[in-house]
Each structure stands twice: as C-alpha cells, then as structure tokens.
Amino acid sequence: MRDAIADTIPFTLQLAGAALALDFLLGLALGIYQAVRVNRLPDVVIGNVTLFIYSLPTFWLALLLLLIFGEKLRWFPVGGPNDPVLCPLVDSLYCVADRLWHLVLPAATLGMVGAAGTARFQRAAMLEAATQDFVRTARAKGVPERRVVLRHQLRNALLSFITRFGLAFPFLLTGAVLIETIYAWPGMGRLAFDAILSRDYSLVTATALIVSVVVVAGNLLADILLGIADPRLRVRADPDAHVLTA
C-alpha cells in the first residue's frame, strides 16, 4: 500500500500543479480584464462564458475535450502519462516534452473549470475594491489608471484570491479522481477509484487521510498568506499590557 501511494503521488502533484497554475494565472488575468471593462461587451461575453464553463461537470468536460482533441483532431494523446514505447522513463528532454504533451488535456480540464470560478471571484473582488475611499482618492489625485488598478485595486483584491488559493489545491485533488480515471492518469485519484471498486478499504482510508491532511494544510497556508498580505490581520504582543492586541 505504501509503495502504491508513493508511486502515484508524483503524478497527482504534476496534474494538480499544472491545473493550479492554469487556474490562477488565467483566472486572475480574466478577472482583472473584466473589472477594468465592467459592463462592456468583453465583460458580458467573458462573464457568460466563464459561468457556462464553471457550471459544467468536470467529467463531462473531460469527455468532450477527449473526443474533440484526442479522437477527432488527434492533437493530444487520449490517455496515459507518457509514450510507453519511446519514453517508458522520463530521462531526456524529449520525454519531458512527451510528459507535458500527455498532461495538457487533463490539466486543461481541471484548470479551465477552476479558472472560470477564479475569474468570477476576482472580478467581484476588484469591483468591491474599486468602491473604497483610497481608490477614489487616488483617482481624484490624478494617479494613472494602470497604477490605480494594479497597485491599489489589485493589491487589496488579492485577499480573496489568497483564500481561494488555499482551498483550490484540495479541490483539485478530489476532482482529480474522475479526471485521472478518464484520462488513464496513474495518480492517487485513480488509485482511490480502483481501491473502491476492489473494496480495498485500507487503501481507501489511506487516500482519504492524505486528502484530509492536504485540506488542513491548504487552510493553514491560506491563513499564513493572509496574515502576511493583510497587516490588519497581524497579531503582535504588547509588552506593556501583557495582552495580545490586533
């Protein structure tokens, strides 16, 4: 059991890491773009598209991408982490590229759904920050719009982004169960799925315990990053009063 989990964790981390990067880079960019062009045609179009993608079940989107880009267009492989003939091991640059090529579809499936949700949350956070007094004051002083958006709005809107970041990684691990099964990706999600079918209860318990630890670690990481990013949340000791003050 220990060897099986140790062999699958690297594949799950690769998938979750790639999906997480796509989720937040694309979601953050779309959210900022929508907030800058609020209620204009690009904002309306992107808002409806992200709502549609965010509403899709991940397994249905996975099957759709697999059918279009794997079966019909044959741009990407339909399953597995590598070419079993040319790259049984990742020991060359060609095999690294082969691994990334096999990673595109499963990572895009998880990342696109996550990016759609991140874009909507980030847009709302940017619009909420735009109503604050310090943003209106910056604009009244004649600060360039790009600096207002990036230094004032975005800096304060990142607090909700950090919270979502801490909760997204556990979500990717749980969402990877179906994705890894559909794309034949040998990760921990597929291992848990096979363990459920074979009624290997000890392995199911072990994978559930690992996911639980990741959820706690994600929440802890989000709290730490929030404390670093927001000075209002920092707690320091008052040596005179001998009490904790915020």
SULDANOR-V143651 format. One record per residue. N is the residue number from 0. RES is the residue in one small letter. PHI is phi in whole degrees, 0 to 359 (999 if undefined). OMEGA is omega in degrees with one decimal (none if undefined). Layout:
# SULDANOR-V143651
n:N res:RES phi:PHI omega:OMEGA
n:N res:RES phi:PHI omega:OMEGA
This chain:
# SULDANOR-V143651
n:0 res:m phi:999 omega:-179.4
n:1 res:r phi:297 omega:180.0
n:2 res:d phi:293 omega:-179.9
n:3 res:a phi:296 omega:179.2
n:4 res:i phi:292 omega:179.9
n:5 res:a phi:297 omega:-179.7
n:6 res:d phi:285 omega:-174.7
n:7 res:t phi:266 omega:-177.6
n:8 res:i phi:301 omega:179.1
n:9 res:p phi:302 omega:179.3
n:10 res:f phi:292 omega:178.1
n:11 res:t phi:293 omega:178.3
n:12 res:l phi:295 omega:177.3
n:13 res:q phi:297 omega:-179.5
n:14 res:l phi:294 omega:-178.2
n:15 res:a phi:293 omega:179.4
n:16 res:g phi:295 omega:178.5
n:17 res:a phi:295 omega:178.9
n:18 res:a phi:294 omega:179.6
n:19 res:l phi:294 omega:178.1
n:20 res:a phi:297 omega:178.3
n:21 res:l phi:295 omega:-179.4
n:22 res:d phi:304 omega:-170.4
n:23 res:f phi:274 omega:176.5
n:24 res:l phi:292 omega:179.2
n:25 res:l phi:289 omega:-179.8
n:26 res:g phi:296 omega:178.5
n:27 res:l phi:296 omega:-179.6
n:28 res:a phi:297 omega:179.9
n:29 res:l phi:293 omega:179.8
n:30 res:g phi:297 omega:178.0
n:31 res:i phi:294 omega:-179.2
n:32 res:y phi:299 omega:179.3
n:33 res:q phi:293 omega:-178.1
n:34 res:a phi:295 omega:179.0
n:35 res:v phi:291 omega:-178.6
n:36 res:r phi:246 omega:-175.0
n:37 res:v phi:299 omega:177.5
n:38 res:n phi:64 omega:172.9
n:39 res:r phi:266 omega:-176.5
n:40 res:l phi:302 omega:178.4
n:41 res:p phi:301 omega:179.5
n:42 res:d phi:295 omega:-179.4
n:43 res:v phi:293 omega:-178.8
n:44 res:v phi:295 omega:-179.0
n:45 res:i phi:296 omega:179.1
n:46 res:g phi:298 omega:178.9
n:47 res:n phi:290 omega:178.9
n:48 res:v phi:294 omega:-180.0
n:49 res:t phi:294 omega:176.5
n:50 res:l phi:296 omega:179.1
n:51 res:f phi:295 omega:-178.8
n:52 res:i phi:293 omega:-179.1
n:53 res:y phi:295 omega:-179.2
n:54 res:s phi:275 omega:-176.8
n:55 res:l phi:283 omega:170.0
n:56 res:p phi:295 omega:-175.8
n:57 res:t phi:297 omega:-178.6
n:58 res:f phi:291 omega:177.9
n:59 res:w phi:290 omega:176.9
n:60 res:l phi:296 omega:178.3
n:61 res:a phi:298 omega:179.2
n:62 res:l phi:295 omega:179.7
n:63 res:l phi:294 omega:179.1
n:64 res:l phi:295 omega:179.0
n:65 res:l phi:296 omega:-179.3
n:66 res:l phi:291 omega:-174.9
n:67 res:i phi:284 omega:-171.5
n:68 res:f phi:271 omega:178.9
n:69 res:g phi:261 omega:-175.8
n:70 res:e phi:271 omega:-174.7
n:71 res:k phi:281 omega:-176.0
n:72 res:l phi:275 omega:-179.1
n:73 res:r phi:57 omega:176.3
n:74 res:w phi:279 omega:-176.4
n:75 res:f phi:229 omega:177.2
n:76 res:p phi:293 omega:-174.6
n:77 res:v phi:273 omega:-179.9
n:78 res:g phi:180 omega:178.3
n:79 res:g phi:89 omega:-178.7
n:80 res:p phi:268 omega:-176.2
n:81 res:n phi:194 omega:174.7
n:82 res:d phi:283 omega:-174.7
n:83 res:p phi:292 omega:-178.5
n:84 res:v phi:268 omega:-175.6
n:85 res:l phi:276 omega:-175.1
n:86 res:c phi:224 omega:174.7
n:87 res:p phi:293 omega:176.1
n:88 res:l phi:230 omega:177.3
n:89 res:v phi:273 omega:-175.4
n:90 res:d phi:232 omega:178.6
n:91 res:s phi:204 omega:179.1
n:92 res:l phi:296 omega:177.9
n:93 res:y phi:297 omega:-179.2
n:94 res:c phi:288 omega:173.7
n:95 res:v phi:296 omega:177.2
n:96 res:a phi:296 omega:177.7
n:97 res:d phi:296 omega:177.7
n:98 res:r phi:297 omega:179.0
n:99 res:l phi:295 omega:178.5
n:100 res:w phi:296 omega:177.0
n:101 res:h phi:289 omega:-176.2
n:102 res:l phi:276 omega:-170.8
n:103 res:v phi:300 omega:-174.5
n:104 res:l phi:295 omega:178.7
n:105 res:p phi:296 omega:178.8
n:106 res:a phi:292 omega:178.6
n:107 res:a phi:295 omega:179.7
n:108 res:t phi:298 omega:179.1
n:109 res:l phi:291 omega:-175.5
n:110 res:g phi:291 omega:-178.8
n:111 res:m phi:293 omega:178.5
n:112 res:v phi:295 omega:178.4
n:113 res:g phi:294 omega:-179.6
n:114 res:a phi:295 omega:177.9
n:115 res:a phi:297 omega:177.3
n:116 res:g phi:291 omega:179.5
n:117 res:t phi:298 omega:179.6
n:118 res:a phi:299 omega:-178.9
n:119 res:r phi:291 omega:177.9
n:120 res:f phi:294 omega:-178.1
n:121 res:q phi:291 omega:176.1
n:122 res:r phi:299 omega:-179.9
n:123 res:a phi:297 omega:179.5
n:124 res:a phi:293 omega:178.6
n:125 res:m phi:295 omega:179.8
n:126 res:l phi:291 omega:176.9
n:127 res:e phi:292 omega:178.2
n:128 res:a phi:293 omega:-179.0
n:129 res:a phi:293 omega:-179.7
n:130 res:t phi:272 omega:-177.7
n:131 res:q phi:286 omega:-176.1
n:132 res:d phi:296 omega:-176.1
n:133 res:f phi:291 omega:176.7
n:134 res:v phi:286 omega:177.8
n:135 res:r phi:295 omega:178.2
n:136 res:t phi:295 omega:178.9
n:137 res:a phi:298 omega:178.3
n:138 res:r phi:293 omega:179.8
n:139 res:a phi:294 omega:177.9
n:140 res:k phi:280 omega:178.5
n:141 res:g phi:86 omega:177.0
n:142 res:v phi:294 omega:179.2
n:143 res:p phi:305 omega:-174.7
n:144 res:e phi:300 omega:179.6
n:145 res:r phi:299 omega:179.5
n:146 res:r phi:290 omega:177.6
n:147 res:v phi:298 omega:-176.9
n:148 res:v phi:292 omega:-173.2
n:149 res:l phi:281 omega:-173.7
n:150 res:r phi:267 omega:-176.7
n:151 res:h phi:255 omega:-178.5
n:152 res:q phi:293 omega:-174.3
n:153 res:l phi:297 omega:-177.6
n:154 res:r phi:300 omega:179.7
n:155 res:n phi:273 omega:178.4
n:156 res:a phi:284 omega:-178.9
n:157 res:l phi:289 omega:-179.8
n:158 res:l phi:296 omega:176.3
n:159 res:s phi:291 omega:176.5
n:160 res:f phi:297 omega:179.7
n:161 res:i phi:295 omega:178.1
n:162 res:t phi:300 omega:179.3
n:163 res:r phi:293 omega:178.3
n:164 res:f phi:298 omega:-179.6
n:165 res:g phi:293 omega:-178.7
n:166 res:l phi:266 omega:-173.9
n:167 res:a phi:284 omega:-176.0
n:168 res:f phi:297 omega:173.8
n:169 res:p phi:300 omega:177.7
n:170 res:f phi:297 omega:179.0
n:171 res:l phi:294 omega:179.3
n:172 res:l phi:294 omega:179.4
n:173 res:t phi:287 omega:178.0
n:174 res:g phi:290 omega:-178.7
n:175 res:a phi:287 omega:-179.2
n:176 res:v phi:299 omega:180.0
n:177 res:l phi:287 omega:-177.8
n:178 res:i phi:295 omega:179.1
n:179 res:e phi:294 omega:178.2
n:180 res:t phi:289 omega:-178.9
n:181 res:i phi:293 omega:-176.8
n:182 res:y phi:268 omega:-179.3
n:183 res:a phi:54 omega:178.8
n:184 res:w phi:270 omega:-171.2
n:185 res:p phi:281 omega:-179.4
n:186 res:g phi:257 omega:-176.7
n:187 res:m phi:290 omega:177.6
n:188 res:g phi:295 omega:177.4
n:189 res:r phi:293 omega:177.1
n:190 res:l phi:298 omega:178.3
n:191 res:a phi:295 omega:178.8
n:192 res:f phi:297 omega:178.2
n:193 res:d phi:295 omega:179.0
n:194 res:a phi:293 omega:177.3
n:195 res:i phi:294 omega:-179.5
n:196 res:l phi:294 omega:-179.5
n:197 res:s phi:271 omega:179.3
n:198 res:r phi:59 omega:174.8
n:199 res:d phi:271 omega:-170.6
n:200 res:y phi:293 omega:178.6
n:201 res:s phi:294 omega:178.3
n:202 res:l phi:290 omega:175.9
n:203 res:v phi:298 omega:179.0
n:204 res:t phi:297 omega:-178.9
n:205 res:a phi:295 omega:179.4
n:206 res:t phi:292 omega:176.7
n:207 res:a phi:295 omega:178.4
n:208 res:l phi:294 omega:178.6
n:209 res:i phi:297 omega:178.2
n:210 res:v phi:298 omega:178.7
n:211 res:s phi:297 omega:178.1
n:212 res:v phi:296 omega:179.4
n:213 res:v phi:295 omega:178.1
n:214 res:v phi:297 omega:178.8
n:215 res:v phi:296 omega:179.5
n:216 res:a phi:296 omega:178.0
n:217 res:g phi:295 omega:177.2
n:218 res:n phi:295 omega:178.3
n:219 res:l phi:296 omega:178.7
n:220 res:l phi:297 omega:178.7
n:221 res:a phi:297 omega:178.6
n:222 res:d phi:296 omega:179.4
n:223 res:i phi:294 omega:179.8
n:224 res:l phi:294 omega:176.3
n:225 res:l phi:295 omega:177.6
n:226 res:g phi:296 omega:177.9
n:227 res:i phi:286 omega:-175.0
n:228 res:a phi:282 omega:-175.5
n:229 res:d phi:246 omega:179.8
n:230 res:p phi:298 omega:-178.8
n:231 res:r phi:291 omega:-178.4
n:232 res:l phi:266 omega:-178.7
n:233 res:r phi:284 omega:-180.0
n:234 res:v phi:243 omega:179.7
n:235 res:r phi:230 omega:-179.7
n:236 res:a phi:272 omega:175.9
n:237 res:d phi:267 omega:-175.2
n:238 res:p phi:292 omega:-178.3
n:239 res:d phi:279 omega:-176.9
n:240 res:a phi:274 omega:-178.2
n:241 res:h phi:59 omega:176.6
n:242 res:v phi:225 omega:177.7
n:243 res:l phi:274 omega:177.8
n:244 res:t phi:235 omega:-179.8
n:245 res:a phi:276 omega:none
